[in-house]
Amino acid sequence: METLVSDIAGAEAVLFRKAVNGPPVSSPVGYRLFGDDYDELSQAAARIREKLSGDPELFNIQDNIEAGTPEIRIAVDSLRAAEYGLSAAFVGAHLRSALDGIQAGSYFIRNEEVPVIVKYSADAEDSGINLIENMKIPLSSIASLEEVSPLASIKRLDGKREVNIEASAYDEQNIRGINRDIQDYFDTELSPVFPGIELNVGGEFSDSDDLLLQILRIFLLGLFLMYMILGSQFSSYTQPFLILATLPFAFAGIVLFLAVSGTPFSTTVLYAAVALAGIAVNDSIVLISFINENRKKDSGVMQAVLDDAETRFFLPR
């Protein structure tokens, strides 16, 4: 694929991404730098990108630092300007009127008012700093001029400036090792140089860990709610425990299936496990209900369990 698009004319960068079907949707490798000094964040991000570029398993290494529209910054020396009887406000007003123009009047053409704009007339070869330096006021003697490319935007999180670094991987089995190497590199080499910067390891694995924690919280809440509902339904404190005790057997079957089939653990498997837990609980509720119905017919506990188990498994009596 890279050879097919290598000769695209005018392209500054060509990125390759794989299709994703659901969470996690982040890049396999991801890091977030936090700090107050954006220059330090940019330098630290550049060094991490350089570190990642040395790994042949990674590609599409990039950050979210975007350059904005080039601009010219003019810093007026107040003391030098005062020697010429000028002020920073006067210089600014002169530049604004010279470049943007000022309306000197207007005239009418076909009953439409057309403004008359007067502004500085520059030579064709003058542009950028040369255009400003060649004006009637010698700005170079009273101010410093600099062409810069400012940032298009500055992202923040919790009041701190943030820079994200992302990369894709050919083999995602080694991502945890890559994350450990970057964390060690930051702790040993970057942190002493940039003490005000924090590193947060993210990426696909971080999203998976966060997703696992969220599902675990919801699962525990679901268990509590199921126990409360079942307790009120069966008017018992012990029978809901018997029903919920079937969950470990369902999860044991999932683990056995993954081990035998070689299927990797994923969020899809996790969703299926939660769904299977609901099915196991539903089957247990039906079984316990049958047992309670038989016990009402003066059947012993052991006999009721055996009879209902045979009925449940469609075994001939």
C-alpha positions in Angstrom: 0.0 0.0 0.0 2.8 2.5 0.8 4.4 1.9 -2.6 1.1 2.7 -4.3 0.8 6.1 -2.7 4.4 7.1 -2.4 4.3 9.2 -5.6 1.3 11.4 -4.7 2.2 14.9 -5.8 1.9 17.8 -3.2 1.1 15.6 -0.2 2.8 16.7 3.0 2.0 13.5 4.8 0.3 10.2 4.0 -1.2 8.3 6.9 -2.5 4.7 7.0 -5.2 3.6 9.5 -7.0 0.3 10.0 -10.8 0.2 10.3 -12.1 0.0 13.8 -15.5 -1.6 14.7 -15.8 -0.3 18.2 -14.1 0.7 21.4 -11.2 1.3 21.9 -11.0 3.7 19.0 -7.7 5.4 20.1 -4.4 4.7 18.3 -2.5 1.7 19.6 0.3 3.9 21.0 -0.6 7.2 22.6 1.0 9.6 25.1 -0.2 12.8 26.7 2.1 15.5 27.9 0.9 18.2 30.4 2.6 21.4 31.4 2.4 25.2 31.5 5.3 26.0 29.0 4.2 25.1 25.5 7.8 25.4 24.2 8.9 22.8 26.6 6.0 20.6 25.7 6.9 20.9 22.0 10.5 20.0 22.7 9.6 17.0 24.8 7.1 15.8 22.2 9.7 16.1 19.5 12.1 14.0 21.5 9.5 11.3 22.2 8.6 11.2 18.5 12.3 10.8 17.7 12.5 7.9 20.2 9.4 6.3 18.7 10.7 6.7 15.1 13.6 4.3 16.0 11.1 1.4 16.5 10.5 -0.4 13.2 7.1 -1.7 14.5 5.6 1.8 14.6 4.4 4.1 11.9 2.1 7.2 11.5 4.0 8.9 14.4 2.6 12.3 14.9 1.4 14.9 17.5 -1.4 17.4 17.6 0.8 20.5 17.4 -0.5 22.5 14.4 1.1 25.6 13.0 -1.2 28.5 12.4 -1.0 31.3 9.8 2.4 33.0 9.5 2.6 36.4 11.1 5.0 39.3 11.6 5.6 40.4 15.2 6.7 43.9 15.8 8.1 44.9 19.2 8.5 48.7 19.5 11.5 50.0 21.6 9.8 52.7 23.6 13.0 54.6 24.3 14.2 54.6 20.7 10.8 55.6 19.5 10.6 58.5 22.0 13.9 59.9 20.6 12.0 60.3 17.2 8.9 61.7 19.0 7.0 58.5 18.3 5.0 56.2 20.6 3.9 52.6 20.3 0.3 53.6 19.7 1.3 56.0 16.9 3.4 53.3 15.2 0.5 50.8 15.5 -2.0 53.3 14.0 0.4 54.1 11.2 0.9 50.4 10.3 -2.8 49.8 10.4 -3.7 52.7 8.2 -0.8 51.9 5.8 -1.6 48.2 5.3 -5.3 48.1 5.8 -6.0 51.6 4.6 -8.2 54.4 5.9 -11.4 55.7 4.3 -10.7 59.1 2.9 -14.2 59.6 1.5 -16.7 58.1 -0.9 -18.4 58.7 -4.2 -21.6 57.4 -5.9 -21.8 55.2 -9.0 -25.2 54.3 -10.2 -26.7 55.3 -6.9 -24.3 53.1 -4.9 -21.8 54.5 -2.5 -18.3 53.4 -3.1 -15.7 54.1 -0.4 -12.3 55.6 -1.2 -9.5 53.7 0.6 -6.1 55.2 0.9 -3.2 52.9 1.9 0.5 52.4 1.3 1.5 51.5 -2.2 4.2 48.8 -2.2 6.5 47.6 -4.9 5.8 44.2 -6.4 8.9 42.7 -4.9 8.2 43.9 -1.4 6.5 41.4 0.9 6.5 40.4 4.5 9.2 42.1 6.6 10.6 44.0 3.6 7.3 45.7 3.0 7.2 47.0 6.5 10.9 47.9 6.7 10.6 50.0 3.4 7.9 52.3 4.7 8.5 56.0 5.4 8.9 55.3 9.1 12.2 53.4 9.6 10.7 50.7 11.8 14.0 48.7 11.9 15.5 51.6 13.9 12.8 51.7 16.5 11.4 48.2 16.6 12.4 44.6 16.1 10.6 42.6 13.4 10.2 38.8 13.4 8.4 36.4 11.1 6.9 33.6 13.2 4.4 30.7 12.7 2.1 30.7 15.8 0.1 27.7 17.0 -3.3 27.1 15.4 -4.7 26.2 18.8 -3.6 25.3 22.3 -5.4 22.4 23.9 -5.9 22.3 27.7 -7.1 19.7 30.1 -7.9 20.6 33.8 -6.2 24.0 33.3 -2.9 22.5 31.9 -1.7 22.7 28.4 -1.7 19.4 26.6 0.1 17.8 23.7 -0.9 14.4 22.3 1.5 12.0 20.6 0.1 9.0 18.6 1.4 6.1 16.6 0.2 3.0 14.9 1.8 -0.4 15.2 2.2 -3.3 12.8 2.3 -5.8 15.8 0.3 -4.7 18.8 1.7 -7.5 21.0 4.7 -5.4 21.9 2.8 -2.2 22.8 3.1 -2.7 26.5 6.8 -3.1 26.2 7.0 0.1 24.1 5.0 2.0 26.7 7.4 0.8 29.5 10.4 2.0 27.4 8.9 5.4 26.8 8.0 5.8 30.5 11.6 4.9 31.5 12.9 7.3 28.9 10.8 10.1 30.2 11.7 9.4 33.8 15.4 9.2 33.3 16.1 11.7 30.5 13.2 14.0 29.9 11.8 14.6 33.4 15.1 16.1 34.7 15.3 18.4 31.7 11.6 19.4 31.8 10.6 19.1 35.4 7.3 20.9 34.9 6.0 18.3 32.4 3.9 15.2 33.2 3.5 12.1 31.1 0.3 10.1 30.8 0.5 6.9 28.9 -2.7 6.3 26.9 -3.5 4.6 23.6 -5.5 1.5 23.0 -4.4 -0.4 26.0 -5.3 2.5 28.3 -8.7 2.8 26.8 -9.2 -1.0 27.3 -8.2 -0.7 30.9 -10.6 2.2 31.5 -13.4 0.3 29.7 -12.7 -2.7 31.9 -13.0 -0.6 35.1 -16.2 1.0 33.9 -17.8 -2.4 33.0 -16.6 -3.8 36.3 -18.4 -1.0 38.2 -21.6 -1.4 36.2 -21.4 -5.2 36.7 -21.0 -4.9 40.5 -23.9 -2.5 40.6 -25.9 -4.9 38.5 -25.1 -7.8 40.9 -26.4 -5.7 43.8 -29.6 -4.7 42.1 -30.2 -8.3 41.0 -29.8 -9.5 44.5 -32.2 -6.9 45.8 -34.8 -7.8 43.1 -34.4 -11.5 43.6 -34.6 -11.2 47.4 -37.9 -9.4 47.1 -39.2 -11.9 44.5 -38.3 -15.1 46.4 -38.7 -13.6 49.9 -35.3 -15.1 50.9 -31.8 -14.0 51.6 -30.1 -17.2 50.6 -31.8 -18.2 47.3 -30.5 -15.0 45.5 -26.9 -16.1 46.5 -27.6 -19.6 45.0 -28.7 -17.9 41.7 -25.7 -15.6 41.6 -23.4 -18.5 42.4 -23.8 -19.7 38.8 -21.9 -16.7 37.4 -18.4 -18.1 38.1 -19.3 -21.3 36.2 -20.4 -19.2 33.2 -17.1 -17.2 33.3 -15.1 -20.5 33.6 -16.7 -21.6 30.4 -15.6 -18.4 28.7 -12.0 -18.8 29.9 -12.0 -22.4 28.7 -13.3 -21.5 25.3 -10.7 -18.7 24.8 -7.9 -21.1 25.9 -9.0 -23.9 23.5 -9.9 -21.8 20.5 -7.0 -19.3 20.9 -9.4 -16.4 20.6 -7.8 -13.2 22.0 -9.6 -11.3 24.8 -11.3 -8.2 23.5 -14.2 -5.9 24.3 -16.5 -8.0 22.2 -15.7 -11.0 24.4 -16.3 -8.9 27.4 -19.7 -7.8 26.2 -20.5 -11.4 25.4 -19.5 -12.4 28.9 -21.8 -9.9 30.5 -24.6 -11.1 28.2 -23.9 -14.8 29.2 -24.0 -13.8 32.8 -27.5 -12.5 32.3 -28.5 -15.8 30.6 -27.1 -17.9 33.4 -28.9 -15.8 36.0 -32.2 -16.2 34.0 -31.8 -20.0 33.8 -31.1 -20.2 37.5 -34.2 -18.1 38.3 -36.3 -20.6 36.3 -34.7 -23.6 38.1 -35.2 -22.1 41.6 -38.8 -21.3 40.7 -39.4 -24.9 39.7 -37.9 -26.2 42.9 -40.0 -23.8 45.0 -43.2 -25.0 43.2 -42.4 -28.6 43.9 -41.6 -27.9 47.5 -45.1 -26.4 47.9 -46.4 -29.9 46.8 -44.8 -31.4 50.0 -41.8 -32.7 48.0 -38.4 -32.9 49.8 -35.7 -30.5 49.0 -33.3 -33.2 47.5 -36.1 -34.8 45.5 -37.4 -31.4 44.2 -33.8 -30.5 43.1 -33.4 -33.8 41.3 -36.8 -33.7 39.6 -36.4 -30.2 38.4 -32.8 -30.8 37.2 -34.1 -33.7 35.1 -36.9 -31.5 33.7 -34.5 -28.7 33.0 -32.1 -31.0 31.1 -35.0 -32.9 29.3 -33.9 -36.2 30.8 -36.5 -39.0 30.7 -37.7 -40.1 34.1 
